[in-house]
Amino acid sequence: KKQDRLHVITGSVPNPLSLPPGCAFRPRCPVKAPLSDTDVPALKAVGPEHLVACWQYG
């Protein structure tokens, strides 16, 4: 099975002991859905063994 290289995401990873309100990825997100300011998206399956927690996958 071929592994593709991961896309580098700019910014800093938040401290897991002091996460920001809403989506923890929001400060690094290029889209920033309005809901991400206050709500954490649920995990959703988008493929075999692939989960995503993102408002863009509604």
Backbone as CSV, one residue per row, in Angstrom:
resi,resn,N_x,N_y,N_z,CA_x,CA_y,CA_z,C_x,C_y,C_z
1,LYS,0.853,-1.181,0.000,0.000,0.000,0.000,0.895,1.239,0.000
2,LYS,0.717,2.108,-0.985,1.519,3.328,-1.106,1.008,4.400,-0.144
3,GLN,1.914,5.044,0.558,1.557,6.132,1.464,1.924,7.456,0.809
4,ASP,0.977,8.355,0.701,1.251,9.695,0.195,1.816,10.533,1.330
5,ARG,2.581,11.544,0.967,3.121,12.460,1.974,1.985,13.325,2.510
6,LEU,2.058,13.638,3.786,1.051,14.497,4.401,1.290,15.950,4.035
7,HIS,0.217,16.689,3.876,0.277,18.121,3.601,0.679,18.849,4.882
8,VAL,1.648,19.752,4.802,2.092,20.511,5.968,1.080,21.614,6.259
9,ILE,0.659,21.710,7.513,-0.309,22.720,7.935,0.433,23.795,8.712
10,THR,0.268,25.044,8.314,0.962,26.133,8.991,0.352,26.396,10.363
11,GLY,1.111,27.064,11.206,0.633,27.420,12.538,1.128,26.462,13.598
12,SER,0.721,26.712,14.818,1.145,25.905,15.962,0.002,25.027,16.456
13,VAL,0.345,23.842,16.897,-0.637,22.928,17.475,-1.005,23.456,18.861
14,PRO,-2.305,23.533,19.187,-2.692,24.044,20.502,-2.301,23.082,21.623
15,ASN,-2.141,23.621,22.812,-1.847,22.823,23.991,-3.069,21.962,24.303
16,PRO,-2.941,20.631,24.320,-4.105,19.777,24.578,-4.691,19.947,25.979
17,LEU,-3.937,20.546,26.888,-4.447,20.794,28.239,-5.184,22.120,28.340
18,SER,-5.100,22.932,27.281,-5.750,24.247,27.281,-6.243,24.567,25.872
19,LEU,-7.190,23.767,25.396,-7.702,23.946,24.034,-8.567,25.202,23.937
20,PRO,-8.557,25.848,22.765,-9.419,27.011,22.579,-10.881,26.569,22.521
21,PRO,-11.828,27.494,22.723,-13.239,27.118,22.589,-13.548,26.714,21.150
22,GLY,-14.539,25.878,20.978,-14.916,25.432,19.640,-13.928,24.409,19.103
23,CYS,-13.728,24.431,17.815,-12.836,23.483,17.148,-11.377,23.826,17.462
24,ALA,-10.632,22.852,17.956,-9.227,23.075,18.311,-8.373,23.375,17.085
25,PHE,-8.829,22.983,15.907,-8.077,23.218,14.674,-8.354,24.609,14.082
26,ARG,-9.369,25.300,14.584,-9.803,26.587,14.027,-8.671,27.583,13.766
27,PRO,-7.726,27.789,14.695,-6.664,28.770,14.433,-5.800,28.434,13.216
28,ARG,-5.767,27.158,12.824,-4.940,26.733,11.693,-5.752,26.438,10.439
29,CYS,-7.064,26.580,10.511,-7.956,26.210,9.412,-8.033,27.308,8.353
30,PRO,-7.880,26.962,7.076,-7.993,27.967,6.018,-9.446,28.367,5.732
31,VAL,-10.426,27.568,6.166,-11.832,27.830,5.867,-12.558,28.495,7.035
32,LYS,-12.375,28.018,8.245,-12.978,28.567,9.467,-14.502,28.724,9.365
33,ALA,-15.199,27.621,9.388,-16.665,27.656,9.381,-17.162,28.404,10.618
34,PRO,-18.241,29.190,10.509,-18.748,29.960,11.653,-19.006,29.119,12.907
35,LEU,-19.504,27.899,12.745,-19.768,27.036,13.899,-18.499,26.685,14.664
36,SER,-17.353,26.729,13.999,-16.108,26.315,14.651,-15.688,27.255,15.771
37,ASP,-16.249,28.465,15.818,-15.922,29.401,16.898,-16.427,28.912,18.254
38,THR,-17.532,28.165,18.257,-18.156,27.781,19.524,-18.386,26.289,19.697
39,ASP,-18.524,25.544,18.607,-18.896,24.131,18.693,-17.793,23.222,18.153
40,VAL,-17.667,22.054,18.774,-16.693,21.051,18.339,-17.402,20.076,17.401
41,PRO,-16.901,19.877,16.184,-17.551,18.940,15.267,-17.354,17.491,15.717
42,ALA,-18.347,16.659,15.445,-18.273,15.233,15.782,-17.429,14.501,14.743
43,LEU,-16.851,13.372,15.150,-16.105,12.538,14.209,-17.069,11.880,13.230
44,LYS,-16.675,11.854,11.956,-17.475,11.206,10.912,-16.549,10.362,10.052
45,ALA,-17.026,9.202,9.632,-16.259,8.342,8.744,-16.339,8.897,7.324
46,VAL,-15.185,9.058,6.687,-15.145,9.532,5.306,-14.467,8.518,4.392
47,GLY,-14.101,7.395,4.951,-13.466,6.337,4.191,-13.103,5.199,5.125
48,PRO,-12.631,4.108,4.565,-12.224,2.991,5.417,-11.087,3.432,6.348
49,GLU,-11.295,3.256,7.627,-10.291,3.618,8.632,-9.870,5.086,8.550
50,HIS,-10.784,5.970,8.135,-10.481,7.404,8.012,-11.635,8.201,8.609
51,LEU,-11.345,8.883,9.711,-12.337,9.723,10.376,-11.938,11.184,10.248
52,VAL,-12.942,12.063,10.245,-12.685,13.499,10.195,-13.642,14.185,11.169
53,ALA,-13.160,15.229,11.811,-14.005,16.067,12.669,-13.921,17.471,12.088
54,CYS,-14.855,17.797,11.205,-14.796,19.071,10.487,-16.201,19.484,10.057
55,TRP,-16.516,20.758,10.273,-17.829,21.272,9.858,-17.977,21.268,8.339
56,GLN,-16.894,21.255,7.602,-16.967,21.248,6.143,-17.512,19.924,5.599
57,TYR,-17.480,18.871,6.424,-17.999,17.569,6.014,-19.414,17.343,6.513
58,GLY,-20.047,18.420,7.080,-21.411,18.470,7.574,-22.097,17.179,7.647
